[in-house]
Amino acid sequence: MTTVMPQSELTRKAVAWICETRDNGDKRALPALIEEAGVRFNLGPRDMEFLLRFFKENKG
């Protein structure tokens, strides 16, 4: 059975995953990581835009 999560929780998990991936030395460009996070966490276009803004504003 699949667990349904609120979209905001998926976005939080995506932010955490991107941060962890970068901390572990992944050198991919931020847009590539955001794209992968979108696929991994089934994020919509608005969530993807949020991630881009979030990391650019916080010097991702």
Contacts in CASP RR format, 6 or more apart in sequence:
PFRMAT RR
TARGET T0000
AUTHOR 0000-0000-0000
METHOD contacts of the structure
MODEL  1
MTTVMPQSELTRKAVAWICETRDNGDKRALPALIEEAGVRFNLGPRDMEF
LLRFFKENKG
5 13 0 8 1.000
7 43 0 8 1.000
7 47 0 8 1.000
10 41 0 8 1.000
10 42 0 8 1.000
10 43 0 8 1.000
10 47 0 8 1.000
11 41 0 8 1.000
11 43 0 8 1.000
11 47 0 8 1.000
11 50 0 8 1.000
11 51 0 8 1.000
13 41 0 8 1.000
14 37 0 8 1.000
14 38 0 8 1.000
14 40 0 8 1.000
14 41 0 8 1.000
14 43 0 8 1.000
14 47 0 8 1.000
14 51 0 8 1.000
15 51 0 8 1.000
15 54 0 8 1.000
17 37 0 8 1.000
17 40 0 8 1.000
17 41 0 8 1.000
18 30 0 8 1.000
18 33 0 8 1.000
18 34 0 8 1.000
18 37 0 8 1.000
18 51 0 8 1.000
18 55 0 8 1.000
21 33 0 8 1.000
22 33 0 8 1.000
22 60 0 8 1.000
26 33 0 8 1.000
30 52 0 8 1.000
30 55 0 8 1.000
30 56 0 8 1.000
30 60 0 8 1.000
31 52 0 8 1.000
34 48 0 8 1.000
34 51 0 8 1.000
34 52 0 8 1.000
34 55 0 8 1.000
35 48 0 8 1.000
37 43 0 8 1.000
37 51 0 8 1.000
38 44 0 8 1.000
38 47 0 8 1.000
38 48 0 8 1.000
38 51 0 8 1.000
43 51 0 8 1.000
END
